[in-house]
Each structure stands twice: as structure tokens, then as C-alpha cells.
Amino acid sequence: MKNIKAEPFDFSFNPATSALIIIDMQRDFVEPNGFGELLGNDVALLRSTIEPCRKVLQAARAAGLMVIHTREGHRADLTDCPPAKLTRGGKTVIGSAGPMGRILVRGEQGHDIIPELYPIAGEPVIDKPGKGAFYQTDLHLILQSRGIKSLIICGVTTEVCVNTTAREANDRGYECLILDDCTASYFPEFHQAALDMIKAQGGIVGWVSSSAELVSTLAK
Ligand code: C5J
């Protein structure tokens, strides 16, 4: 077992039954000219997560942790995109043409994971139509098949897909550790509130720690 300094109290995990899950580090959210920027957001706020995520990914791979990546997006014909989701965002609607291809459509440049964190062979990529990584995906089946009990969660955005996934995981019995500097929001105050909600009430959804703590714990 490993013990990592975390809030609201130390988080214990067995690397053999733990997975690193990196949420939606896609060009559409993190790079200029993607969905996020076209919606009027400052992607620099999310790009601060890239280097800490890269270090965590490297450490997780070296320690033999299971690594899973997710991508939010839809089929080219948008048949898996609820009409309610399609009408949001003003002119920047899902499926419309952008500088990196059709927005949040699978197979388009913008939908793919940024090169800095690109998956390697053996790392499952979960394509999800919703905000949560468990909704309408085979993530739970994959985790159960590998005997995974604990999830270390990174990615964007903290209050949307990271938070939704942590809540879904918590309800399914997984213990979740979210890494503060490996998650971010276009709205810094939402990032802080989202992490506060996770660790409140004795860790009602999970634990919060940092990339440095995780990397040093895995190296011990
Ligand atoms: C959003 C996400 N923010 N990955 N998606 O729409 O958090």
C-alpha cells in the first residue's frame, strides 16, 4: 500500500488496484482555436495542467499503474448528441466546422488528445458522449475486469467532466483522488469550489492532493 498526503486526510492506495484516469485533455478544450476558445474562454487557464499531468503520466507509467484516457465527443452524424446539448453555445455548436475540424466530433483533429499526453499502446481511450466518463461507456466494465478500486483523476474541466466523473465513480464504490494542479477550469473560482465540494464533509466524494505528492509517493 502507498500513503499520500491529501485532504481531508491521507489517501491510501494499492498501485496494483489503482488507475490514473486523464479526463478530456483534448485539443478542443486545451488548444487555441478549439471549442473552449471559440466559446470565449481563455485556454491558458487549462494549459497550466499540461506539465503536471505529463509528470504524473510518466510516473504512473513507470510505476505500472493502469492508465486510461477519456475524450468527450460525438458520432459524425450526431445521433448520440441529445438535442438539448446541441442547442447550447451560441454559434459554436457541437458538430459545426471550426479551425480544427467539426467541433467535438470523433475523428476530427480538435477531438483528439493533445500530443503532450498522447496515449500509448495498452492505454484504453474511453469515448464518452456525456460529461461523466461512466455514462454510456464501458469504463466500469474495464475497471472491474482489472480489479481497480482506486482512481487518480486528472484533466479538464474541474467542475464539469472531472467532477461529474468523480461523483459517478464514488457512487460505484471507487475511491477517488483528484490532483489539484492537474485539473483546471476556465473559471478559477469554479475550480476551487469544485475541489472544495469533493473533499468537504470528510471526503464526501473523494480526496484532493497534488502532482508533486503523487510523483514522490509513487517513487518511494
Ligand atoms: C466541458 C469537459 N467543459 N471536458 N467538458 O464541456 O469538462
Boltz pocket constraint, residues with backbone or C-beta under 6 A from the ligand:
constraints:
  - pocket:
      binder: B
      contacts: [[A, 23], [A, 24], [A, 29], [A, 72], [A, 131], [A, 156], [A, 157], [A, 158], [A, 160], [A, 161], [A, 162]]
      max_distance: 6.0
